[in-house]
């Protein structure tokens, strides 16, 4: 299967075609989504019914095992309609991808019960602890910014385990958690990224995984879910969670600005005579186009390597991580360049442009969109220095993770 191919029934619309069909209604609900502080129920149900949330899910559980390029094109299209809805689609889709790395027993629990089940997350380990007990762990803690928790049936959270060589991820049914309604933010209000807490909850072994094993590509599910899709490095998948919504929103900002400017220019002045504005528009479009083109290339590179059974080098993985982060930077560049030239009414809450701007600011705050943070591991690896990233462990940590996976019978 080529990088651009998707597992589709003959005659079935592509993911992008389905996203474009849903986009007008999702766009019409964007303001209400922000007011609700979670994705509108109708928008979510439409994406579920269209199969978008299952695009990266194993075929065994009703998924399409789509190529990442196809899914991320669709998510970018939804993000043009509503940044928060696109963000949630990205996150929920990526969690379906990650679950394929987990035990078949957990996949049966979550997707066997209902293939449309959704998984939220918050991976921050700070102050959260899990203690080993017979058959599993006792987990306690609270995790901020769990995007999509409003509609999730399960949540995956991170915690340190005393004596373990790596932090762990834990899958917890939503009924075993407490959700705290504290998501009051500058932008991306519609993601509903609330705090989730658990208090001394038992998590059986099959619902937990050593992060070093997971991010090194040695999860127990990979013996059972063999599509090349699941051999793509975590970096390529997870860095797109914030990048593609920022890209889609950047394009929406650009197109809305261009339409408004063209309309006003025909009345008051010649477009060709406003050289400074033409330069700004070209630079804005160029930034978005460059980020989109490079992201597509990195995803195709990773998928094609997985199809061949090849592995990307550490520097190739770090380069992809850095390149994909440029989408957040590009989206902010467009807004920072063009917003100051808008008329004063752009600051009203009823004006679309200020909402897009606010959403871009918050999307850029996500760690995966921080191009400065992603530059450090790239430079260190390229210079031959010890370095890596939580999503892409360095070779010595990967070797140790492989030994642990072998001891657990994962390989």
Protein Blocks (a to p, Z undefined) as FASTA:
>chain_A
ZZkbccddehiacfklmmmmmmmmmmmmmmmmmmnopacfklmmmmmmnommmmmgcfkl
opaoiafklmmmmmmmmmmmomklmmmmmmmmmmmmmmmmmcfklmmmmmmmomkbccdd
dfbfghpacdddehiacdedddehiehklmpcbdcdddddehiabdcdddddfklpccdd
fbccfbhklnopacdddehiacdfklgccfklmmnopafklmmmmcfklmpcfklmmmmm
mmmmmmmmmmmmmmmmmmmmmmmmmmmocfklmmmlmmmmmmmmmmmmmmmmmmmmmmmm
mmmmmmnopacdfklmmmmmmmmmmmmmmmmmmmmmmmmmpcfklmpmklmklmmmmmmm
mmmmpmklmmklmmmmmmmmmnopacddfklccfklmmmmmmmmmmnopZZ
